Amino acid sequence: MNSKSVAFHHFGCKVNFAEASTLSRQFQEKGFEICNFHDPADIYVISSCIVTAVAEKKCRAAIRQAHKQNPKAKIAVIGCFPELKPEELSQMEGVDLVLGHTEKFHLLEELENLNHPIAFEKNEDFIPSYSFGDRTRSFLKIQDGCDYYCTYCTIPLARGRSRSDTIGNIVNYAHEIAGHDINEIVLTGVNIGDFGTTNGESFLELIRTLDKVAGISRFRISSIEPDLLNDDIIEFVSVSEKFLPHFHIPLQSGCNKVLRTMHRKYGRELYESRIMKIRSLMPFACIAADVIVGFPGENEEDFKETLQFIRLLDISYLHVFTYSKRDNTLAAKMGEIVHEKVKKQRSELLHALSNEKKKLFYLQNQGRIVNVLYESDNSDGYMHGFSENYLKVKTSFNPSLVNKIKTVKLVKMDDDGCWIDETNLL
């Protein structure tokens, strides 16, 4: 194989991003030039997502774009889409290689031998990954797969059963990341609260151990299920100097009837108790919630119940998803389909509520002194960063501030609701 340029494009979750970054490093170590996906390249690697119909559509569009940019290029599609629809993908024009989650980590070898365009090995060992390239933040994969089998979700079908790395390995990777002068690690996985159940360890043990790792200033916990976010974890984060007061807790519905139909492992009462516990210990914590609108059977009263529950819930903002029918899920076989127009109306109402909550959350922080980790972007002469509790702050671009944590007093916001750093406090 004489190709020497490769372009990566990833869709979906932070786990996909961490894995794609690991693959990119493998190519760099073999002398490949890493190109922008929108530029001509010899090889295009598309790390796919199939969690929604929109994600599937975007993946197909990326394949067509890559083939148009260089019809002679090799195109490899890896990840969730191949796991669920390998034959369909392999028949798309330009696609040379279709790899599942295990085989994608042998991408270089598979490109050398294209006799078998579809390569799968149903091996559910844990394969470690972390992102590298962003000077300020790294996404470190600690867990993969899921045993929950929610009725709307294809992730267990695509990624397999829940499994984890070991605490010892993760600590070693954290030290490795620290060696690159990265200040913040985001712990990622498909169901990270389930960490350690297959090897006798626990998520609480992991974060207590990582808290002692030298060279990393900040850790964030990515999305964690409410039934797995126990009081011990919340209490630990509240006193930790490194684990940040930032939580992403999927809700999906504020109606217990809908939660039961989704096969979620909690009711709204438990969810509310988690929020109250966080607020009692960390009143300024950022708390984000995922919500699905238009799930089969969600009637107007169910939605109103969700809307009212969220309105009274002390969270910071929402990630709103419109239900998307996925093949081979229980929800796909359910009746009482919600009309697309109704889904759109419900989504708009939740987005408006999210904006209200986010604005209130930002205003509640006015006058506080926070620590902002600045990133390397330069947008119209400004650079941006995030506080411990995930407030976005901007200041005039200054290369010396990149990857630096700066103390800032929150006094003034711009028209877009972003805090402006004018204090220059040290």
N, C-alpha and C positions, 0 to 999 in steps of 0.2 A: 504494500500500500504506500503510494508516493504522496498522498495528500498531506498537506502541512498546515492547513488552516481549518479551524472548527468554530462553529457558533452554537451557543446554547440558548435555549428559551424554556423557561419553566412556567407552569401554570399551577394554581392551587395553593396548597398549604405550605407552611414554613418547613415541614419535613421534606417536601419536594425540593425546596430551595437549598436546604442543607445537603441533600444527596446530590443534586446537580452541581453544587459547588465542589464537592469531593471529587466527582467525575472530572470536572474541569481541571482540577489540580493534577489528576492523573495524566491528562493529555499534555498539560504544560511540562510535566516532568519528562515526557517523551519527545519534547521539542516542538510541539504544535503551537502555532500562533492562535490566540483566542480572539475571535472577531465579534463584532456587533451582529446580532441576528438579522438586522436589516441590511447588512452588507453582503456582497458575494463571498461565499466560503466553499471549501472543498467538502466539508461535512457539516450537516445540520443535525443537532440533537434536540429533540423536543420532549421535555419531561412533562407528561400529560396529567390531566385531571379529568375525572368523569363524574364528579359529585353532583353536578347539575347539567341540564341540557345546554345551558349557555356555555359552560366550561368545555363540553364536548364540541360544540360548534366552533369555539375559539381555537381548539386544537386542530380541527380540520382546516380552518382558515390559515393557520400557521404552516401547515404542511403545503398547502397550495402556494403560499407566499414564498417559501423556501425553494420549491421546485421552479417557480417563475424566475426567481433571482438567479439561479444557476441550475438549469435542467440536467447538467452533468454531475451535480453534487450527489453525494451519498446522504440519504435522509434516514435517521434512526428515530423511532418513536418508542419511548420507554415509559414504564410505570403503570398507572391504574387503567388507562384506556386499553393497552395491550392485554392486561389481565382479563378484561371482560369481553372485549371484541377483537381478538387478534386477527381472525380471518378477514373481517371487514376492513381493518386497517391495512393489512398487507395488500389488498386489492386497490388501494388508492394510488393514483398516478404519482410516481416519484419516490414512494416509500420502499426502501431497500431492506430495512431491519426493524423488527418488532420484538421488543424485549420486555419481559415481566420484571417484577421487583427484585428477584434474585439475580437473574442473568444480566441486568443492566450494569451491575458492578464488574462485569467482564466485557464491557462494551468495546474496549480496544481490541481484545482478542476476537470478538465476534465480527468486528469490521474487517479484520484480516481474512476471515473465512465467511463469505456470504453465500455459501452453498445452502444454508438453512435460514431463510429470512425470518422465520418465527422461532424464537429460542425460549424455552421455558424449563425451569427445574423447580418443582414444588418443594423448595427447601425453606423452612421458616426459622432458620437461625437468625439471630440479630446481627445486622450489618451496620457498624457505626458510621456516622457522617457528621461533619460540621461545615458551616460556611466560612469562607475566608475571602477577603478582597475589600470588604467594607472596613475601613480603618478603625471604626468605633465599636462595631457590634458583630457578634458571631452567633449564629443559630446552631445550637448543639443538640443533636438528636439523642434522646435517652431511652426511647421506647418506640415500639412499632406495633401495628396490628390492633385489633379490637375484638373483645368477646361480647359486646353489648347487643349487637344485632337489632338496632332500632329499625322499625318497620319501613322507614323511608331511605335508609342508608345503604350504599353499596361498598363502603370502605372495608368491612370484614371480608367481603367477597374478593376485593382487589388486593388487600394487604395481609389477609390471613389472621391467625390468632394472635392475641396479645403476647408480646415478649419484650424483654428489656436487656440493656447492657448491664454490667456490674458497676457498683459504686467505684471500685478500684480503677476500672477502665475509664470511667467518666472523669474522675479526678485527674488521671493522666492527660486526658484530652484538654481539660481545663488549664492545666499547666502549659500544655503545648500552645493553646490559644493565647495565654498570657505572654508567652515568649514572642508573640507577634505584636506586642504592645496594644492589644485590644482591651478596652476598658469594660465592656459589657457583654455578658453572655445571656442569651434567651434560651431557656430549656424548652425543647420542642418534642413532640411525639404525637401519635394518633390519639392516645388516651393516657396522658402522662401520670394521672393520679393512680393508675394501675401499675405503676412502676414497681418492679421487684417481686411481684406476686409469684413469678415462676422460679425465682431463685432465693427465696427466703429473706429478701431485703424489703425496704419500704421507701416511699417517696420522702417521708419525713427524715429518715436516716440519711438519705441522699443530700437533701438541702442543708441539714446540719453539718455534714462533712464538707460540702462545697463552700459553706460560709467561712471556712478556715483556709481556703486556698489563697495564697499570696499572689499579688499581681493582677487580680481581677477586682475592680472596684464595685461593680454592680451585677446583680443577677435578676432577671425577670422570669416569671413563671408564665408560660403561654396557656392556652385554653385548658381548663381543668373542670371535670364534671362535678356538679354540686354535691353528689352523694359521696365523692371521694375527697372533697375539700373539707377535712374535719377541723375541729377546734384546735387541735394540737398544731396543725400546719398554720392556721391563721395566727395563733398566738406566737408561734416562732417568728413568722414574718414581721409581726408588729414590734419585736424587740431586736431584730437583726439589723446590722448596719449595712449589709450588702444586698439582702433580698428586698426588693422595692415594693412599696404599697400600690401594687397594680395587679388587678385580677381580671381575668376574662372567663366568665362562668356561663356556659350555655344554658339558656332557659327553654327555648323552643316554643313553649306555649304557657300562658298564665291560666289555662283552664285544665283542671285535673282530668276531665273526661278525655280531652285531646291528648294529654300526656300519657294516659293509659293506652290509648289507641296507638300512640307512637312507640309504646313499650319502653318509655323512659323509666329510670329506676328511682324516681322521687316524685313527690307531689309539690305543689307550689308552697305549701307550708314549710317544708324543709328548705326550699330555695330562699324563702323570705328570712328564715332563721340564720342562714349563712350570711346574708347581706347585713342583717342586724348585728351579728357577731363582728364582722369586719368594721362596721361603722362605730361600734362601741370602743374598739381599740385603735382604729386608724380613721378618724373622721374625714380626712382629706384624701383617702385612697381613691384611685381611679378604679371603677368597676364597670366593665363592659359586659353586655349580654347578647347572645344570639337568639333570634326569634324567627320562626318559620310561619308564613301566612299562607292560607289557602290549602292546608292539609285536608285530604279527603274526609268529608263528614264535618268539617269545621263550619258550623252554621253561624248566623248573625249573633246569636246570644253568646256562643262560645267566644267569638272574636271580641265582643264588647267586654266580656269577662277578662280576657287577656289584656285589652287596652286599659281597663280600669286598674287591674292588678299592677301593670307596669307604671301607670301614672302615679300610683302611691308608693312605688318601690324606689328606694334611695340609691339609684344607680346613676352612672355618669353618661352613658350613651348606649345605643343599640347597633348591632349588625343585623339588618333585616334581610331575610332570604325568602323568595317566593318559592313555594313548593314546586318541585320538578319531578315528574314521574320518571322513575328509574326501573329498567327491566330487572327481573329476578328479585324484586323486593316485595314484601307482603303488602305494602301500601299501594303498589301498582295494581293489585287485584281488588282493591276496595272500591265500593260504589260511592255515591254521593260526591261526585267530582265538583269542585268549586269553579265557577266560571272565571275565565281569564280577566274579564272586566272587574269582577268583584275582587279578585286577587290584587289587581293593580290599585284599586281604591283602598283596600286594607293596608297595602304596603305604603302608600302615600301617607296615610294617617299615622302609621308607626314611624316613618321617617321624620314627619313633622314633630312628633313627640320626642324622638331622639334628639333633634336639633334643640328643642326647648331644654331638655335635660343637660345637654352638653354646654349650652350657654350658661345655665345656672351653675353647673359645676365649675366652669372657668371663673365666673364672678365670685363664687364662694372663696376662691383662692386669692382674690385681690388683696394686696398688701402683704402677702406672705413672702418669706425669703426661701428660695428653693435652689437646688443645685442642678445645673443644666449641662448635659454632655453634648457638645457641639459636633455636628457632622461636617462633611467636606463639600456639601453642595454650595453652589454659588448661583443664586436665582435673583437676577436683576440687582446685583450688588449686595444681597443679603444671604446670610447663612442661617441654618436652623438647627435646633437641638430639642431635647426633651428633658423635662424635670423628672424627679423620682416618680411622681404620680402621673406621668405621661402627659403633661401640659406642653404644648408646642410653643417654643420661644424663638424669636428671630433677632438678629443683630447685624450690623454692618459687617460684610465679609472681611475676615482677618485670618490669613493662613495660620497664624500662630495659635489660634483658638481651636483648630481642628483636633478632635480627639481629646480635648481638654474639658475638665469639669469646672464650671464657673458658678460662683454664687451670684444670684440675681434676685432683685426685689421686683415683684410683680405689681406694676403700677398702671401701665397703659397697654391697651390692645389696639390692633389695626382694624380696618373695616371688615376683615375676614375672620376676626375673632382670635387672632394669634397674638400672644404676648410679645411686647417689644422690650428688648434688653437695653436700657439706657442708664443703668445704675453704676456699672463698672465696679461693683463691690468685689473685693478679693477674699 
